[in-house]
Amino acid sequence: MNRERIRAYQFVFRDVNKRIAHITRAHGEAASHFLCECGEEDCVSQIKLELHEFDEIRRNEALFIAAPGHLAEGIDRLVEVRSGFDLLIQAAEA
């Protein structure tokens, strides 16, 4: 899969996750399962996060939430490993 397609999927999954957070809040819940934002169109991995943690991550719009090991080589850079998920940022164009 090419760089542009992976990036497009990452942003789609991020938008879906923002909607999941909104619905979770509307139902008065503190946590939810979010989609992996790795950019692979067939990825079905989910990551359970507390809303406060999701909000903290979303404050940096450059970060993507991904299942462990779901780094797209040459496209993403691993920023941080947390319990149950990784934080990725898009690597600079080569």
C-alpha positions as CSV (number, residue, x, y, z in Angstrom):
1,M,0.0,0.0,0.0
2,N,1.4,3.4,-0.8
3,R,2.1,6.3,1.6
4,E,-0.8,8.5,0.6
5,R,-3.4,5.6,1.0
6,I,-2.0,4.7,4.4
7,R,-2.1,8.3,5.6
8,A,-5.7,8.7,4.3
9,Y,-6.8,5.6,6.3
10,Q,-5.0,6.9,9.4
11,F,-7.0,10.2,9.2
12,V,-10.3,8.3,8.6
13,F,-9.7,6.0,11.6
14,R,-8.8,9.0,13.7
15,D,-12.1,10.7,12.7
16,V,-14.1,7.6,13.6
17,N,-12.3,7.5,17.0
18,K,-13.3,11.0,17.7
19,R,-17.0,10.0,17.0
20,I,-16.6,7.0,19.3
21,A,-15.3,9.3,22.0
22,H,-18.3,11.7,21.5
23,I,-20.8,8.8,21.7
24,T,-19.1,7.4,24.7
25,R,-19.4,10.7,26.5
26,A,-23.0,11.1,25.5
27,H,-23.7,7.7,27.2
28,G,-21.9,8.8,30.3
29,E,-19.2,6.2,30.0
30,A,-15.5,6.7,31.0
31,A,-13.9,4.3,28.5
32,S,-14.4,2.7,25.2
33,H,-12.8,0.5,22.5
34,F,-11.1,2.6,19.8
35,L,-10.0,1.6,16.3
36,C,-6.3,1.1,15.6
37,E,-5.1,4.1,13.5
38,C,-2.3,2.2,11.8
39,G,-3.6,2.9,8.3
40,E,-4.0,-0.7,7.1
41,E,-7.5,-0.8,5.5
42,D,-8.1,-4.4,6.8
43,C,-6.9,-3.9,10.4
44,V,-9.6,-4.8,12.9
45,S,-7.6,-4.2,16.1
46,Q,-9.2,-2.3,18.9
47,I,-7.6,-0.5,21.8
48,K,-9.4,0.1,25.1
49,L,-8.8,3.6,26.4
50,E,-10.1,5.8,29.2
51,L,-11.6,9.0,27.7
52,H,-9.2,11.1,29.7
53,E,-6.3,9.3,28.1
54,F,-7.8,9.5,24.6
55,D,-8.3,13.3,25.1
56,E,-4.7,13.7,26.3
57,I,-3.5,11.9,23.2
58,R,-5.8,13.9,20.9
59,R,-4.3,17.2,22.2
60,N,-1.4,16.4,19.9
61,E,-3.0,16.1,16.4
62,A,0.2,14.6,15.0
63,L,-0.2,11.4,17.0
64,F,-1.9,8.2,15.9
65,I,-3.0,5.4,18.3
66,A,-2.0,1.9,17.0
67,A,-2.0,-1.6,18.2
68,P,1.4,-2.8,19.3
69,G,3.7,-3.4,16.3
70,H,1.4,-1.8,13.8
71,L,4.0,0.6,12.5
72,A,4.1,1.2,8.8
73,E,7.9,1.1,8.0
74,G,9.1,4.2,6.3
75,I,5.7,6.0,6.9
76,D,5.4,6.1,10.6
77,R,7.8,6.6,13.5
78,L,7.2,5.1,17.0
79,V,6.9,7.9,19.6
80,E,5.9,6.0,22.7
81,V,4.9,2.5,23.8
82,R,2.1,2.4,26.4
83,S,0.2,-0.4,28.0
84,G,-1.7,-2.1,25.2
85,F,-0.9,0.4,22.4
86,D,1.7,2.4,20.6
87,L,1.8,6.1,19.7
88,L,2.9,6.8,16.2
89,I,3.7,10.0,14.2
90,Q,4.0,10.2,10.5
91,A,7.6,10.2,9.4
92,A,8.9,13.0,7.2
93,E,8.8,12.4,3.4
94,A,11.9,10.5,2.2
